[in-house]
Amino acid sequence: MNNRLLRHNHNEALMLTTLELPLPKTVNGAVNGSAPSALRISKPRKQRVTITLPLTLLERLRNAVYWTGHGPLACLISDALDNAVTQMEKDNGQAFPPRLAPLKRGRPRTKSRPAPFPLPSNAIDRIQ
């Protein structure tokens, strides 16, 4: 599994890793013109995702991989995410239905300035 670390700032690190996706199926059961999937063992497809993690969490993850011999960092992250989503589905009582629309990409951005801090009442009296 590929994973790279890009320095974002002193408090965060940008982690590039891969996650598993199901294989697409065609009408005859073959994938991209290959042999039918029932006749061959295939690896789950994966897709690269980019996430920003707090640097302290990333260091904890690296320490856990180092001291437990868990395997690649991406494998630990994939296992942890799988466990978290499985627990969310259990709490929900079933798997979540498919999305009705694509997720918005990137972090949320505000279109307006944040509201200014309210002035103390005695400061408002001095202004007027």
C-alpha positions in Angstrom: 0.0 0.0 0.0 1.2 3.4 -0.8 1.2 6.2 1.7 3.0 9.5 1.7 3.3 12.3 4.2 3.4 15.9 3.2 4.1 18.6 5.8 1.1 20.9 6.1 2.1 23.0 9.1 3.5 22.3 12.5 0.2 21.1 13.9 -1.1 19.0 11.1 0.1 16.5 8.5 -1.5 15.7 5.2 -1.8 11.9 4.8 -2.4 10.3 1.4 -3.5 6.7 1.6 -5.8 4.2 -0.1 -9.2 2.8 0.8 -11.0 -0.3 -0.6 -13.8 -0.1 -3.1 -16.0 -2.9 -4.4 -15.1 -4.2 -7.9 -17.4 -3.0 -10.7 -19.4 -5.8 -12.4 -20.4 -6.1 -16.0 -23.4 -7.9 -17.5 -21.6 -11.2 -18.0 -19.9 -11.1 -14.5 -16.5 -10.2 -15.9 -14.5 -7.2 -14.8 -13.1 -5.2 -17.7 -13.3 -8.1 -20.1 -11.4 -10.5 -17.8 -12.5 -13.9 -16.7 -15.7 -14.1 -14.7 -15.1 -13.0 -11.1 -16.4 -16.3 -9.7 -13.5 -18.1 -11.3 -10.7 -16.0 -10.0 -9.6 -14.5 -6.7 -9.4 -10.8 -6.9 -8.2 -8.1 -4.6 -10.6 -5.3 -3.5 -10.2 -2.2 -5.6 -8.8 0.8 -3.8 -9.0 4.6 -4.3 -6.7 7.2 -3.0 -8.2 9.7 -0.5 -6.6 12.8 1.0 -7.2 13.6 4.6 -5.7 16.0 7.1 -4.9 14.6 10.5 -3.7 16.3 13.6 0.0 15.7 13.9 -0.3 14.3 17.4 -2.8 11.7 16.1 -0.5 10.8 13.2 2.4 10.3 15.5 0.3 8.1 17.8 -0.7 6.0 14.7 2.9 5.7 13.7 3.9 4.7 17.2 1.2 2.1 17.3 2.3 0.6 14.0 5.9 0.6 15.1 5.3 -1.1 18.5 2.7 -3.6 17.4 4.0 -4.6 14.1 0.5 -4.1 12.7 1.7 -3.7 9.2 1.6 -0.6 7.0 0.1 2.6 8.4 -2.5 2.6 5.6 -3.7 -0.9 6.8 -4.1 0.3 10.4 -6.1 3.3 9.2 -8.3 1.2 6.9 -9.0 -1.3 9.7 -9.9 1.5 12.1 -12.2 3.2 9.6 -13.9 -0.2 8.8 -14.5 -0.8 12.6 -15.8 2.8 13.1 -18.3 2.5 10.1 -19.4 -1.0 11.2 -20.1 0.4 14.7 -22.0 3.4 13.2 -24.1 1.0 11.1 -24.8 -1.2 14.1 -25.9 1.9 16.1 -28.1 2.9 13.1 -29.7 -0.6 13.1 -28.7 -1.2 9.4 -26.2 -0.2 6.7 -26.7 3.4 5.5 -28.5 3.7 2.2 -26.6 4.9 -0.9 -26.0 8.7 -1.1 -28.5 10.7 -3.1 -25.9 13.2 -4.2 -22.1 13.3 -4.2 -20.4 14.6 -1.1 -19.0 18.2 -1.2 -15.3 18.2 -1.7 -12.9 19.9 0.7 -13.5 21.7 3.9 -16.5 23.9 4.4 -15.9 27.5 3.5 -17.9 30.5 4.7 -19.0 33.1 2.1 -19.3 35.9 4.7 -17.1 37.2 7.4 -17.6 35.9 10.9 -19.8 38.0 13.1 -17.8 40.5 15.2 -17.5 40.1 18.9 -20.3 41.8 20.8 -19.1 45.0 22.6 -19.7 45.3 26.3 -22.7 47.6 27.1 -20.5 50.2 28.7 -18.4 50.5 25.5 -21.6 51.0 23.5 -22.6 53.9 25.8 -19.2 55.6 25.2 -19.6 55.3 21.4 -23.0 57.0 21.4 
